């Protein structure tokens, strides 16, 4: 079953192939909490590859760490 389904921002059944980005965001959160310098992240890709879903995942992670997300 293909986990990729068209639909802007709709979470697929599985968030596959983005482990590196999720781990990098976890490190960004930890480094920011320690007030260590961090460069941030840039997400890019073609339409439909899951950028919005990944950003929504990042927002949920940030809220777990008491970050304000809008």
N, C-alpha and C positions, 0 to 999 in steps of 0.2 A: 504494500500500500504506500503510495507516494505521500510524504508528509507535507508537501508544498501544495497549497491550494490558493487560487487567486482570491483576493479580498484585502483591501487596504487595512493593515493593522490587525487583521484577525489572526489570533494565535493558532498556529498549526497544531496538530496532535502531538508533534515532537519538535523541539527546537534543536535540530541536528546541525553539526558542522560549525558551530559558533562558540565552541568551548574556549578557544584562545581569546576571543573578544570578551567573554564573560569573566575569565580569569584575570585579564588585563584590567577590567573595570573593578574587580575585587581589590586588586593591588592599588589602583588609583584611590579607592575609598580608604584603605589602610594608610597609605602614604599621606593623604590629605588630613586624616585624623591626627597623624604625628607631626603635622605641619611641615612635611618634607616637600621639596620641590617636585612638581608633577607637570607633565607636558599636556595632559588631556588626551582626547581621542578624536579621531576623524573616521566616520563611517561612510563608505561609498559603495556603490554597486548599481547594477541595472535595476530597472523597475521589477518588482515582484520577488526580489531575493531575500526579503525579510528584514530590511533596515528598520522599519517602524516597529515591528515585533520585537526586535532586539532593543530598541530604545525603550519600549514599554517594559521590557525585562529589567533594563538598567534602572528605570524609575522605581520599580518595585524593590530592587536591591537597595537603592539609595534610601527609600522610606524606611526600610528595616534598620538602617543605621541613623535614623532620626534626621535625615537631610530633608529640607523643604523642596518639594517637587511640584512644579506647576505645569 
